[in-house]
Amino acid sequence: MNKALSERSVTPRTVTVALARDLHPAIGRNRMYRALQSGALRGARVGKRIAIPIDALDEWVMAGAPEFIQQ
């Protein structure tokens, strides 16, 4: 592999629920799954994992991490 390529760090665009909890440890796993199920947090199933876009995760956290969408 090219040395220049191996030294680059790539910022992921999506994270799994486990990685999202590492970024925001105060938010529980069950809360994230309920928010994903209700549509309050965007995510897509990729195989057995759920990929959450980082921008959607940050917006959801800034909104107070609601479990449900307020209508």
C-alpha distances in whole Angstrom, upper triangle without the diagonal:
4,6,9,7,7,10,12,15,16,19,20,23,25,26,27,31,30,27,30,32,30,30,34,35,39,39,39,37,40,41,38,38,42,41,38,41,43,41,41,37,35,33,31,31,28,28,30,29,30,28,30,29,28,31,33,33,34,37,38,38,40,42,43,41,44,44,46,46,49,52
4,6,5,6,9,10,14,15,19,21,23,25,26,29,32,31,28,31,33,31,30,34,36,39,39,40,38,42,42,39,40,43,41,39,42,44,42,42,38,36,34,33,33,29,30,32,31,31,29,30,29,28,31,33,33,34,36,38,38,39,42,43,42,44,45,47,47,50,52
4,5,5,6,9,12,15,18,20,23,26,26,28,32,30,27,30,32,29,29,33,34,38,38,39,38,41,42,38,39,43,41,39,42,45,42,42,38,36,34,33,34,31,32,33,31,32,29,30,29,28,30,33,33,33,36,38,37,38,41,42,41,44,44,46,47,50,52
4,6,5,7,10,13,16,19,21,24,25,28,31,30,27,29,31,29,28,32,33,37,37,38,37,41,40,37,39,42,40,38,41,43,40,40,36,34,33,32,33,30,32,33,31,31,28,29,27,26,28,31,31,31,34,36,35,36,39,40,39,42,43,45,45,48,50
4,5,5,9,10,14,16,19,21,22,25,28,27,24,26,29,26,26,30,31,35,35,36,34,38,38,34,35,39,37,35,38,40,37,37,33,31,29,29,29,26,28,29,27,28,25,26,24,23,25,28,28,28,31,33,33,34,37,38,37,40,40,42,42,45,47
4,6,8,10,14,16,19,21,21,23,27,25,22,25,27,24,24,28,30,33,33,34,33,36,36,33,34,38,36,34,37,40,37,37,33,31,29,29,29,26,27,28,26,27,24,26,24,23,26,29,28,28,31,33,32,34,37,38,36,39,39,41,42,45,47
4,6,10,13,16,19,21,21,24,27,25,22,25,27,24,23,27,29,32,32,34,33,36,36,33,35,38,36,35,38,40,37,37,33,31,30,30,30,28,29,30,28,28,25,26,24,23,25,28,27,27,30,32,31,32,36,36,35,38,39,41,41,44,47
4,6,10,13,16,18,19,22,25,24,20,22,25,22,21,25,27,30,30,32,31,34,34,31,32,36,34,32,35,37,34,34,30,28,27,27,28,25,27,28,26,26,23,23,21,20,22,25,24,24,27,29,29,30,33,34,32,36,36,38,38,41,44
4,7,10,13,15,16,19,21,20,17,19,21,19,18,21,23,27,27,28,27,31,30,27,29,32,30,29,32,34,31,30,27,25,24,24,25,23,25,26,23,23,20,20,18,16,19,22,21,21,24,26,25,26,29,30,29,32,33,35,35,38,40
4,6,9,12,13,16,19,19,15,17,20,18,16,20,22,26,25,27,25,29,28,25,26,29,27,26,29,31,28,27,24,22,20,21,22,20,22,23,20,20,17,17,15,14,16,19,18,18,21,23,23,24,27,28,27,30,30,32,32,35,37
4,7,9,10,14,17,16,13,14,17,15,13,17,19,22,22,23,23,26,25,22,23,26,24,23,26,28,25,24,20,19,18,19,20,19,21,22,19,18,14,14,12,10,12,15,15,15,18,19,19,20,23,24,23,26,27,29,29,31,34
4,6,7,11,14,14,11,12,15,14,13,16,18,21,20,21,20,23,22,19,20,23,21,19,23,24,22,21,18,16,14,15,16,15,18,18,15,14,11,10,9,8,11,13,13,14,16,18,18,20,22,23,21,24,24,26,26,29,32
4,7,11,13,15,12,12,15,15,13,16,19,21,20,21,20,22,21,18,19,22,19,17,21,22,19,19,15,13,12,13,15,14,17,18,15,13,9,8,6,6,8,10,11,12,14,15,16,18,20,21,19,22,22,24,23,26,28
4,7,10,12,9,9,13,13,12,14,17,19,17,18,16,19,18,14,16,18,16,14,17,19,17,16,13,11,9,10,11,11,14,15,11,9,6,5,4,5,8,9,9,11,13,14,15,17,19,20,17,20,20,21,21,25,27
4,7,8,6,6,10,10,10,12,14,16,15,15,13,16,16,12,14,17,15,13,17,19,17,16,13,11,9,11,11,11,14,13,10,8,5,5,6,7,10,10,9,11,14,14,14,17,19,19,16,19,18,21,21,25,27
4,5,5,6,9,10,11,12,13,16,14,13,11,13,14,11,11,15,14,12,15,17,16,16,13,12,9,10,10,10,12,10,7,6,5,6,9,10,13,12,10,14,16,15,15,18,20,19,16,18,17,20,21,25,27
4,6,5,6,9,10,10,11,13,10,10,7,10,10,7,8,12,11,10,13,15,15,14,11,12,10,11,11,12,14,12,8,7,8,7,11,11,14,13,10,13,15,13,13,17,18,17,14,16,15,17,19,23,25
4,5,5,7,9,10,10,13,11,10,8,11,12,10,11,15,15,14,16,19,19,18,15,15,13,15,14,14,15,13,10,10,10,10,13,13,16,15,13,15,18,16,15,19,20,19,16,18,17,20,23,26,29
4,5,5,6,9,10,13,12,12,11,14,14,12,13,17,16,15,18,20,19,18,15,15,13,15,15,15,16,15,11,11,10,10,11,10,14,14,11,13,16,15,14,17,19,19,16,19,19,21,23,26,29
4,5,5,6,8,10,9,10,9,12,12,9,11,14,13,12,16,18,16,15,12,13,12,14,15,16,18,16,12,11,10,8,10,8,11,11,8,10,13,11,10,14,16,15,12,15,15,18,20,23,26
4,5,5,5,8,7,7,7,11,11,9,11,14,14,14,17,18,18,16,14,15,14,17,17,18,20,17,14,13,13,11,13,12,15,14,10,12,15,13,11,15,16,15,12,15,15,19,21,23,27
4,6,5,9,9,10,11,14,14,13,15,18,17,17,20,22,21,20,17,18,17,19,19,20,21,19,16,15,14,13,15,12,15,16,12,13,16,15,13,16,19,17,15,18,19,22,24,26,30
4,6,9,9,12,12,16,15,13,16,18,17,17,20,22,20,18,15,16,16,19,20,20,22,21,17,16,14,12,13,10,12,13,10,10,13,13,11,13,16,15,13,17,18,21,22,25,28
4,6,6,9,10,13,12,11,14,16,15,16,19,20,19,16,14,16,16,19,20,22,24,22,18,16,16,13,14,11,13,13,9,9,12,11,8,11,13,12,10,14,15,18,20,22,26
4,5,7,9,12,12,11,14,16,16,17,20,21,21,19,16,19,18,21,22,23,25,22,19,18,18,16,17,15,17,17,13,13,16,14,11,14,16,14,12,16,16,20,22,24,28
4,6,10,12,10,11,14,15,15,17,20,20,20,18,16,19,19,23,23,25,27,24,21,19,19,17,19,17,18,17,13,13,16,13,10,13,14,11,10,13,14,18,20,22,25
4,7,9,7,7,11,12,11,13,16,16,17,14,13,16,16,19,20,22,24,21,18,16,17,14,16,15,16,15,11,12,14,11,9,12,13,10,8,10,11,15,17,19,23
4,6,5,7,9,10,11,13,14,16,17,15,14,16,16,19,19,21,22,19,17,15,17,15,18,17,19,17,13,15,17,13,12,15,16,13,10,12,11,15,18,20,24
4,5,5,6,9,10,11,12,14,15,14,13,15,14,16,16,18,19,16,13,12,14,13,16,16,18,16,13,16,17,14,13,17,17,15,12,13,12,15,18,21,24
4,5,5,6,9,10,10,12,14,13,13,15,15,17,16,19,20,17,15,13,16,15,18,18,20,17,15,17,18,15,15,18,18,15,12,12,10,13,16,19,22
4,6,5,6,9,10,11,12,11,10,13,14,16,17,20,21,19,16,14,16,14,17,17,18,15,13,15,15,12,11,15,14,12,8,8,6,10,13,16,19
4,5,5,6,9,10,10,9,8,10,10,13,14,16,18,16,13,11,12,10,13,13,15,12,10,12,13,10,10,14,13,12,8,9,7,11,13,16,19
4,5,5,6,9,10,10,9,11,10,12,12,15,16,14,12,9,12,11,14,15,17,14,12,16,16,13,14,17,17,15,12,11,9,11,14,17,20
4,5,5,6,8,8,9,11,12,14,14,18,19,17,15,13,15,13,16,18,18,15,14,17,16,13,14,17,15,14,11,9,6,8,11,14,17
4,5,5,6,5,5,8,10,13,14,17,19,18,15,12,13,11,14,15,15,12,11,13,13,9,11,14,12,12,8,7,4,6,8,12,15
4,6,5,6,5,6,6,9,10,14,16,15,12,9,10,9,12,14,14,11,10,14,13,11,13,16,15,15,11,10,8,9,11,14,17
4,6,8,8,9,9,11,11,15,17,15,14,11,13,12,15,17,18,14,14,17,17,14,16,19,17,17,14,12,9,9,11,14,16
4,6,8,9,11,13,14,18,20,19,17,14,16,14,16,18,18,14,14,17,16,13,15,18,15,15,12,10,7,6,7,11,12
4,5,6,8,11,13,17,19,19,17,13,14,12,13,15,15,11,12,15,13,11,14,16,14,15,12,10,9,7,7,11,12
4,7,10,13,15,19,21,20,18,14,15,12,13,14,13,10,10,12,10,7,11,12,10,11,8,7,6,5,5,9,11
4,7,10,13,16,19,18,15,11,11,8,9,11,10,7,7,10,9,6,9,12,11,12,8,9,8,9,9,12,15
4,7,10,13,16,16,14,10,9,6,7,10,10,6,8,11,10,9,12,14,13,15,12,12,12,12,11,15,17
4,7,9,13,13,10,6,5,4,7,10,11,8,9,13,13,12,14,17,17,18,14,15,14,14,15,18,20
4,6,10,10,8,5,5,7,9,12,14,12,13,16,16,15,18,20,20,21,18,18,17,17,18,21,23
4,6,7,6,4,6,9,12,15,17,15,15,19,20,18,20,23,23,24,20,20,18,19,20,24,25
4,6,5,6,7,10,12,15,18,17,17,20,21,21,22,25,26,26,23,24,22,23,24,27,29
4,6,8,10,13,16,19,21,20,20,23,25,24,25,28,29,29,25,26,24,25,26,30,31
4,7,10,13,16,19,22,20,19,23,24,23,24,27,27,27,24,24,22,23,25,29,31
4,6,10,13,15,18,17,16,19,21,19,20,24,24,24,21,22,20,21,23,27,29
4,6,10,12,15,13,12,16,17,16,17,21,21,21,17,18,17,18,19,23,25
4,7,9,12,11,10,14,15,15,16,19,20,20,17,19,17,19,20,23,25
4,6,9,7,7,10,12,11,13,15,16,17,14,15,15,16,17,20,23
4,5,5,6,9,10,11,12,14,16,17,15,17,17,18,18,21,23
4,5,5,6,9,10,11,12,14,16,14,16,17,19,19,22,24
4,5,5,6,9,10,11,12,15,13,16,17,18,17,20,22
4,5,5,6,9,10,11,13,11,13,14,14,14,16,19
4,6,5,6,9,10,11,9,11,12,14,14,17,20
4,5,5,6,9,10,9,12,14,16,16,18,21
4,5,5,6,9,9,11,13,14,13,15,17
4,5,5,7,5,7,9,11,10,13,16
4,5,5,5,8,11,13,13,15,18
4,5,7,10,13,14,14,15,18
4,6,7,11,11,11,11,14
4,6,9,11,12,12,16
4,6,9,10,12,15
4,6,7,8,12
4,7,9,13
4,6,9
4,6
4
